[in-house]
Amino acid sequence: MFEFKSSPLHYNVIADQDIEGLRRFLDENFAKGKKGALQFANAVRHLSKNSLSAYQISTDISKLTVYPVIVFTDKNLCMLGVNDYVGKNFQEHLGEDGKHFKQVMPLTMINGDFFTENMVLLEKDRSLFKRALDHYLKYRRKR
């Protein structure tokens, strides 16, 4: 599952090292507002109840693994901790609703530049993105 977000962080938040401003921005745009983590949790819930009728997925959902991915455009969101903060909020919003699936992977935030920089590779090997995502999630679990 993908969500594309083009929410620019105001330059003063970074220039002033405004931690509360950053938290407010993340909460409003990714973690606690109607978009981002909550929207993904709602989409997972909807998928669990309407997989065939809404998405034409005939596979039993207990055999599906869901990868929630937010693609963002603001390079400032690449800083350490942003993915963990938003992902924690996703898990809180999701609660027990992910238990119907084989697995719901942790939410991952990826800069849109990743796709443009790796377009040729991703086109050549359609499984490359999933393998890269699995590798990244494994790395995150170890830290």
VOVO-766703 format. One record per residue: x, y, z of N, C-alpha, C in turn; residue number from 1; chain. Coordinates in steps of 0.02 Angstrom, whole numbers, plus 32768, in hexadecimal, padded with zeros to 4 digits. Each point is the difference from the previous one (the first is absolute). Layout:
BEGIN
((X Y Z) (X Y Z) (X Y Z) NUM 'A')
...
end
This chain:
BEGIN
((802A 7FC6 8000) (7FD6 803A 8000) (802D 803E 8000) 1 'A')
((7FEF 802F 7FD5) (8028 803D 7FFB) (7FD4 803D 800D) 2 'A')
((801E 8030 8020) (7FE3 8043 8005) (8036 8031 7FED) 3 'A')
((7FEF 8030 7FD6) (802F 8033 7FEB) (7FEF 8041 8023) 4 'A')
((8032 801D 8022) (7FF6 803E 8026) (8032 8034 7FE9) 5 'A')
((7FE5 803A 7FEE) (802B 8038 7FEE) (7FF1 8039 8031) 6 'A')
((8015 7FF6 803D) (7FF6 8032 8035) (8043 801E 8012) 7 'A')
((800C 803E 7FEC) (8042 801E 800F) (8005 8018 8048) 8 'A')
((8038 7FEF 801E) (8010 8018 8043) (801B 8047 7FFA) 9 'A')
((7FE5 802F 8027) (8017 8045 7FFC) (8049 8004 8013) 10 'A')
((8027 8026 7FDA) (8049 8003 800B) (8012 8019 8046) 11 'A')
((7FD5 8029 801F) (8010 801A 8043) (8002 7FC8 8034) 12 'A')
((7FDA 7FCC 7FF6) (8000 7FC8 8030) (8045 7FE1 8003) 13 'A')
((8020 7FF8 7FC7) (8044 7FE4 7FFD) (8033 8034 8017) 14 'A')
((7FFB 803D 7FE5) (8030 8035 8010) (8001 800F 804A) 15 'A')
((7FC5 8000 8020) (7FFB 8010 8047) (8007 7FC2 802C) 16 'A')
((8009 7FC6 7FE1) (8003 7FC1 8025) (7FC4 7FF9 802F) 17 'A')
((7FC6 800F 7FE5) (7FC1 8001 8025) (7FE3 7FB9 8004) 18 'A')
((8010 7FDD 8036) (7FE9 7FBB 8009) (7FB4 7FFD 8005) 19 'A')
((7FE3 802E 8025) (7FB7 8000 8007) (7FDE 800F 7FBD) 20 'A')
((801E 802C 7FD9) (7FE6 800F 7FBD) (8003 7FC4 7FD3) 21 'A')
((8037 7FDA 8005) (8007 7FC3 7FD9) (7FCC 7FCD 8015) 22 'A')
((7FF7 7FF8 8041) (7FCE 7FCF 8019) (7FBA 8014 7FEA) 23 'A')
((7FF1 8040 8003) (7FBE 8019 7FEA) (7FF5 7FF0 7FB6) 24 'A')
((8034 800E 7FD7) (7FFC 7FF3 7FB8) (7FF5 7FB6 7FF3) 25 'A')
((8027 7FD5 8021) (7FF9 7FB8 7FF7) (7FBB 7FE7 8016) 26 'A')
((7FE9 801A 803A) (7FBE 7FEB 8018) (7FC9 8014 7FCF) 27 'A')
((8002 803E 7FE9) (7FCB 8019 7FD3) (8001 7FDF 7FBC) 28 'A')
((803B 7FF0 7FE6) (8005 7FE8 7FBB) (800B 7FB5 7FF9) 29 'A')
((801B 7FDF 8033) (8013 7FBA 7FF8) (7FE9 7FD3 8039) 30 'A')
((8003 8017 803E) (7FF9 7FD2 8038) (7FBA 7FFE 801F) 31 'A')
((7FE2 803B 800C) (7FC2 8000 8027) (7FC6 8022 7FDD) 32 'A')
((800C 8021 7FC9) (7FC9 8020 7FDC) (7FD9 7FCC 7FD9) 33 'A')
((7FD5 8017 7FD4) (7FD6 7FD3 7FD8) (8027 7FDB 7FCA) 34 'A')
((803A 8019 7FF0) (802A 7FE1 7FCB) (8036 7FD6 8020) 35 'A')
((8029 7FE1 7FD7) (803A 7FDB 8018) (7FEE 7FC2 8026) 36 'A')
((8016 7FFC 803F) (7FF9 7FC4 8028) (7FB7 7FEC 800A) 37 'A')
((7FD5 802F 8010) (7FB9 7FF1 800A) (7FE0 7FE9 7FBF) 38 'A')
((8010 8021 7FC9) (7FE4 7FED 7FBF) (8015 7FB9 7FEE) 39 'A')
((803F 7FEE 800D) (8017 7FBC 7FF2) (7FDC 7FCD 802D) 40 'A')
((7FF9 800F 8040) (7FDD 7FD2 802D) (7FB8 7FF5 7FE7) 41 'A')
((7FE0 8035 7FEB) (7FBC 7FFA 7FE5) (7FFF 7FD7 7FC0) 42 'A')
((8033 8009 7FD6) (8004 7FDA 7FC1) (800B 7FB6 800D) 43 'A')
((8029 7FF0 8032) (800B 7FBA 8012) (7FBF 7FE1 801A) 44 'A')
((7FDC 8026 802A) (7FBF 7FE9 8019) (7FD0 7FF3 7FC6) 45 'A')
((7FFD 802F 7FD1) (7FD4 7FFA 7FC6) (8013 7FC4 7FD6) 46 'A')
((8040 7FF7 7FF5) (8019 7FC7 7FD9) (7FED 7FBE 8022) 47 'A')
((8004 7FFD 8041) (7FF0 7FC2 8023) (7FB6 7FED 7FFA) 48 'A')
((7FD6 8032 7FF7) (7FB7 7FF3 7FFC) (7FE7 7FFC 7FB9) 49 'A')
((8024 801F 7FD0) (7FE7 8006 7FBC) (8033 7FEC 7FCB) 50 'A')
((802A 7FD0 800F) (8037 7FF0 7FD2) (7FE8 7FEB 7FBB) 51 'A')
((7FCC 7FDA 7FFC) (7FE8 7FE9 7FBF) (7FD6 8035 7FDD) 52 'A')
((7FCF 801C 8024) (7FD2 802E 7FDF) (8021 8043 7FED) 53 'A')
((802B 801A 8029) (801E 8041 7FF2) (8042 7FFC 7FDA) 54 'A')
((8024 7FC9 8008) (8043 7FFC 7FE4) (800A 7FC5 7FD0) 55 'A')
((7FCE 7FD8 7FF8) (8003 7FC4 7FD5) (803A 7FD2 8014) 56 'A')
((800C 7FFA 8041) (8034 7FD3 801A) (7FDC 7FC0 8015) 57 'A')
((800C 7FCB 7FDB) (7FDD 7FC1 800F) (8026 7FD4 8031) 58 'A')
((803E 8011 800D) (8028 7FDA 8031) (7FE5 800C 8046) 59 'A')
((7FFE 7FCD 8028) (7FEC 8006 8045) (802F 8033 8022) 60 'A')
((7FE4 8031 8023) (802A 8035 801D) (802F 7FE6 8036) 61 'A')
((7FF1 7FC5 801C) (802E 7FE4 8032) (8041 7FEA 7FE0) 62 'A')
((8003 8002 7FBD) (803E 7FEE 7FDC) (8023 803D 7FE4) 63 'A')
((7FE5 803C 800E) (801D 803D 7FE3) (802D 8024 8032) 64 'A')
((8036 801B 7FE7) (802B 802D 8026) (7FF7 8046 7FE5) 65 'A')
((7FF3 802F 802D) (7FF4 8045 7FEC) (803D 802A 8011) 66 'A')
((8016 8027 7FCE) (8039 802E 8008) (7FE6 8047 7FFA) 67 'A')
((7FF4 8023 8038) (7FEB 8046 7FFB) (803D 802D 7FF4) 68 'A')
((7FFE 8028 7FCA) (8038 802B 7FED) (7FE7 8046 7FF3) 69 'A')
((801E 8031 8022) (7FF2 8046 7FF2) (803B 801A 7FD7) 70 'A')
((7FF1 801A 7FC5) (8032 801F 7FD5) (7FFA 804B 800B) 71 'A')
((8036 8020 8017) (7FFF 8047 800F) (8030 8025 7FD2) 72 'A')
((7FF8 8042 7FFD) (8029 8028 7FD3) (8032 802D 8025) 73 'A')
((7FF5 800F 803E) (802C 802E 8025) (803D 7FDB 801B) 74 'A')
((803A 8013 7FE8) (803F 7FDE 8014) (800D 8005 804B) 75 'A')
((7FE4 8032 8022) (800A 8007 8048) (7FE3 7FC5 8027) 76 'A')
((7FD1 7FDD 7FE2) (7FE1 7FC7 8023) (802B 7FC2 7FFF) 77 'A')
((803B 8004 7FE1) (802F 7FC7 8000) (8025 7FFB 8042) 78 'A')
((7FF7 8031 802C) (8026 8000 803F) (7FEC 7FC6 802D) 79 'A')
((8030 7FEB 8028) (7FF5 7FC8 802D) (7FC4 800C 802F) 80 'A')
((7FDA 7FCC 800B) (7FC9 8004 8030) (7FBC 800E 7FE1) 81 'A')
((7FFE 801F 7FC5) (7FC0 8011 7FE1) (7FD9 7FC1 7FF0) 82 'A')
((8020 7FD1 7FDE) (7FDE 7FC1 7FEE) (7FE8 7FDB 803E) 83 'A')
((8029 7FFE 8034) (7FED 7FDD 803E) (7FC5 8022 8021) 84 'A')
((8000 8043 8002) (7FCA 8025 8020) (7FBE 7FF5 7FDD) 85 'A')
((7FFF 8006 7FBE) (7FC3 7FF6 7FD9) (7FEA 7FB7 8003) 86 'A')
((8031 7FD2 7FFC) (7FF0 7FB9 8003) (7FE1 7FEB 8042) 87 'A')
((8018 801D 8036) (7FE4 7FF1 8043) (7FB7 8015 8002) 88 'A')
((7FF1 8039 7FE3) (7FBB 8018 7FFF) (7FD4 7FD4 7FD4) 89 'A')
((801D 7FE6 7FC9) (7FDB 7FD2 7FD5) (7FEC 7FC2 8027) 90 'A')
((802F 7FE3 8025) (7FF2 7FC3 8027) (7FCA 800E 8034) 91 'A')
((8001 803B 801F) (7FCD 8012 8031) (7FBB 8006 7FDF) 92 'A')
((7FFD 801F 7FC5) (7FC1 8007 7FDC) (7FE6 7FBC 7FE8) 93 'A')
((802E 7FD5 7FEB) (7FED 7FBF 7FE5) (7FE4 7FD2 8036) 94 'A')
((801F 8001 803A) (7FE9 7FD4 8036) (8001 7FB7 7FEB) 95 'A')
((7FC9 7FDE 800C) (7FF9 7FB9 7FF1) (7FE6 7FF3 7FB9) 96 'A')
((7FF3 8034 7FDA) (7FE2 7FF8 7FBE) (802F 7FDF 7FCD) 97 'A')
((803F 7FFC 800E) (802E 7FE0 7FD3) (8004 7FB5 8009) 98 'A')
((7FE0 7FE6 8034) (8006 7FB9 800F) (7FDE 7FD2 7FCD) 99 'A')
((7FD6 801C 7FD5) (7FDD 7FD8 7FCD) (802F 7FEC 7FC7) 100 'A')
((8037 8024 7FF9) (8030 7FF4 7FCA) (8038 7FD2 8018) 101 'A')
((8024 7FE4 7FD0) (803B 7FD9 8012) (802E 802D 8028) 102 'A')
((800A 803E 7FE7) (802A 802F 8023) (7FF3 8046 7FE5) 103 'A')
((8002 8032 802C) (8000 8045 7FEB) (8044 801B 8015) 104 'A')
((8029 8010 7FCE) (8044 8017 800D) (7FFF 8046 801F) 105 'A')
((8036 8014 8021) (8003 8043 801B) (7FFB 8034 7FC7) 106 'A')
((7FE0 8037 800F) (7FFB 8036 7FCF) (8046 8019 7FEF) 107 'A')
((800B 800C 7FC0) (8040 8017 7FE8) (7FF7 8041 7FDA) 108 'A')
((802A 8031 800E) (7FFF 803F 7FDC) (803C 8003 7FD1) 109 'A')
((7FF3 8010 7FC1) (8034 8001 7FCD) (7FFD 8041 7FD9) 110 'A')
((803A 801F 7FF7) (8003 803C 7FD7) (7FF1 7FEE 7FB8) 111 'A')
((7FD8 8029 7FDF) (7FED 7FF3 7FBA) (803C 7FFD 7FD2) 112 'A')
((8037 8020 8012) (803C 7FFD 7FD7) (801A 7FB9 7FF8) 113 'A')
((7FF3 7FD5 8031) (8016 7FBB 7FFB) (7FE6 7FE1 7FBF) 114 'A')
((7FC1 800E 7FF0) (7FE1 7FE1 7FC5) (801C 801D 7FBF) 115 'A')
((800B 8042 7FFF) (801B 801D 7FC3) (804A 7FEC 7FF6) 116 'A')
((8025 7FFC 8036) (8047 7FEE 7FFB) (8009 7FB6 7FEE) 117 'A')
((7FD0 7FD7 8010) (8006 7FB8 7FF4) (7FCE 7FE5 7FCD) 118 'A')
((7FE3 802C 7FD9) (7FCB 7FEC 7FD2) (8016 7FC9 7FD0) 119 'A')
((803B 8006 7FE4) (8018 7FCE 7FD0) (8006 7FBC 8022) 120 'A')
((801E 7FFE 803B) (8008 7FC1 8025) (7FBC 7FE2 8013) 121 'A')
((7FD3 802A 8017) (7FBE 7FE8 8015) (7FD8 7FE5 7FC5) 122 'A')
((8009 801F 7FC5) (7FDE 7FE7 7FC4) (801B 7FBD 7FE9) 123 'A')
((8042 7FF7 8007) (8020 7FC1 7FEB) (7FEC 7FC5 802D) 124 'A')
((7FFA 800D 8040) (7FF3 7FCB 8030) (7FC5 8014 802C) 125 'A')
((7FC6 7FE6 7FF2) (7FC3 8014 8023) (8000 7FEC 8049) 126 'A')
((8028 7FCF 8013) (8002 7FEB 8046) (8035 8026 8029) 127 'A')
((8027 802A 7FDF) (8036 8025 8021) (7FE6 802C 8039) 128 'A')
((7FC9 8023 7FF4) (7FE7 802D 8034) (7FEC 7FD9 803F) 129 'A')
((7FDD 7FC8 7FF7) (7FEC 7FD8 803A) (803D 7FE6 8025) 130 'A')
((8032 7FE9 7FDC) (803D 7FE7 8020) (8024 8038 8025) 131 'A')
((8004 803B 7FE2) (8020 8039 8021) (7FD9 8014 803E) 132 'A')
((7FBE 8000 7FFB) (7FD7 8011 8039) (8008 7FCD 8038) 133 'A')
((8000 7FC0 7FF0) (800B 7FCC 8032) (8044 8008 8022) 134 'A')
((8033 800F 7FD8) (8043 800B 801B) (8001 803B 8030) 135 'A')
((7FE0 8037 7FEC) (7FFD 803B 802B) (7FDB 7FF2 8041) 136 'A')
((7FC8 7FDD 7FFC) (7FD9 7FF0 803C) (8027 7FD2 802E) 137 'A')
((8026 7FD1 7FE4) (802B 7FD5 8028) (8035 8029 8024) 138 'A')
((801E 8030 7FDC) (8032 802C 801E) (7FE1 8028 803A) 139 'A')
((7FC4 801A 7FF6) (7FDE 8027 8034) (7FF3 7FD7 803E) 140 'A')
((7FEE 7FC0 7FF8) (7FF2 7FD5 8039) (803F 7FF5 802A) 141 'A')
((803A 7FFE 7FDF) (803F 7FF2 8023) (8018 803B 802A) 142 'A')
((7FED 803E 7FEE) (801B 8038 8025) (7FDB 800D 8040) 143 'A')
end
